[in-house]
Amino acid sequence: MLSSFLNNNMASKTFHVAKTIFKHSQPYFYPVINGRRFSTAIASGDNEPSFLDSVQIYFNEAAKISGVSEKTLSHMDAPDCSLKVTFPIEVEDDKVEILTGYRVHHSRHLLPVKGGIRFSPRVEEQEVAALAALMTYKCAIVDVPFGGAKGGICIDPKRFTLAQLERITRRYTVELCQKAFIGPGVDVPAPDMGTGAREMAWIMDTFRQFHPNDVNSIGCVTGKPISLGGVRGRNEATGLGVYYGVREFLSYPEVQNATGLSEKIEGKRIVIQGFGKVGYWAAKFFEKNGAKIIGIGERDCGAYNPNGINIEDLYDHLVKTGTFQGASDIDIIDDTLKILELDCDILIPAALERQINLGNATKINAKIVGEAANGPITPAANNILIEKGIVILPDLLLNAGGVTVSYFEWLKNLSHMRFGRMTKKWDELGKSKLVELVENNVGRHLTESERKSIVQGAEERDLVYSGLEDTMVAACQETRSTAVTKNIDFRTAAFVNAIQKIANVYEGSGMMFMA
C-alpha cells in the first residue's frame, strides 16, 4: 500500500533546498517545489501583537528577572530549525492541489523534541513557531525531558475524504522522514487541532515502512490508538491536567484571598469556551467533582444554564447535530464570543489563541481564568485582567497534561510493556495479606465488593492518572513558589522557571561550537 502511495505521489515532485540559514550550527530548511473552529478574535484594529510576538513578549518579561545570562537567553530565544514543505495531492480526476506543511524545532537542548501536528486552514509558519516555543517552555515546567516542536498542514480537513486525508498525512510524514524531522530519538509528534489517533496511526505506519529494523519505531509518535501502542488516559490528559491545576491553585491561600473563593471545586460556576477534546474532558472532570458548568461556547453559538449544564447530554446532541441549537435545558447565546463575558467563578478558554484581547478584556467577569488553550489571552489583555484582580493560570503550565501523558506513552513504547503489567498482581497480594491481618484483629470480614475495592492493583489508567496528578501538582507548587518569592504573576513565574531549567541544560552541556 505504501509503495504504491509513494510511486503515485513522489514521481511528480522534485524539490531543492532553496535556503539554509545557520543559527548556532542548526539549519533552517525551506524546500521549494518546482513548478476547527473559532476564528482568532483580533482585537480592535491591528494594535496587538501576533501570537508569535505575544509569546516573545512574555518570554522577554520573564528573562529580565530570570538571572540567566544574555548569551544563554539568545540561544534559547529563536527556533533552532524550521522545515517548510509543499506537495501535490490529487483531489479529483485531473485536479491537483498544492498543500503546504510545516515543522518547527524551537529548542533541541533535549532530544527528542515534542509537539503536535495540526490540520487547519490557519496554519502558517509564525503560528507554528509560536506553538513550538510554548512546547519548549511547557516541557521544562513539568520536567518532561523533551525539546519543543510543532507542525501542521494548511488544510481544512472537512474538505477532504478519508482516503484523501490519509494520503495527505502519509505524504507529510514522508517529507518528515526524508529530512530527519521524525523519529523516537529525534522528533515525536502528537495530535493537535484537526488530528487525532487515526492520523497518528497513519504517521507511525509510514515511519515504520522507512525504518523496518528500528525496534523502537512505534515510539515515533504519541496519541496513538491503544491497539497500536497508545496509552490509556491520553485522550483526556489535557482536560484532566486542567482540572488538577485549577484544583491545586484553589488550595493556595493567596488565590483564595485574591478571588474570595474557597478551596473546594464543589459548587464553583465554570464557563468553558471550546467543546472539543480539551474542553469536553475538562468539563467532565469539573462536573464529576461537583462544579456547575453554566456556559459552554462552540463555533456557531454558546449554551447557557445558570443551574448547570448536563455535559454528556449536550455533547451527545452536538455529536448528532453538529450544533448546540435545539438541545434541551439550555439557553442559546448567538454571539459565541459573549460566552467569555458571562459572570462566573472560573473561565476556561479551551479554543484558540487571542480570544481575550483589548476588545473584550474589560468585560471579563471571572475570578480565575485558566488557559486550557494555547495563547488565549493577548499581552495587553493579560495586563488588564491582572489589574482587575483576576488570577490567570497560564497555558504553558495548565495545559501541560497532554505532553506529560505523551511522555508516559513514549516511555511505554520504548519499554515495550504496558504500565502495571509487572506489578499489579504483586500489589494485590500484598494488600490481601494486609486486609486479612486487619480482619483477624478486628473480628470482621469484608464483603466481596469491599475487599475488591481495597485490594485491586493499579491498572495502566490508574498509574497514568497518578503520574499526571503528581506532575501537575509539583509544577503548580514550583510556579507558586517563584511567584511568591519574586512577587510576580503566575505566568511570569512559570516562564522564569522554564528559562532557568533550560539554561541549566545549555550551560551544563557547554553549548558546543558557541564560542
Helices and strands as residue ranges (DSSP letters): H 2-10, E 15-23, E 26-33, H 51-63, H 70-77, E 81-92, E 95-107, E 113-119, H 125-141, E 147-153, G 157-159, H 162-178, E 187-191, H 197-210, G 217-220, G 226-228, H 237-250, H 253-259, E 269-273, H 277-288, E 292-297, E 302-304, H 311-321, E 331-333, G 336-341, E 346-349, G 361-363, E 368-370, H 379-387, E 391-393, H 395-398, H 401-415, H 424-442, H 448-455, H 460-486, H 490-509
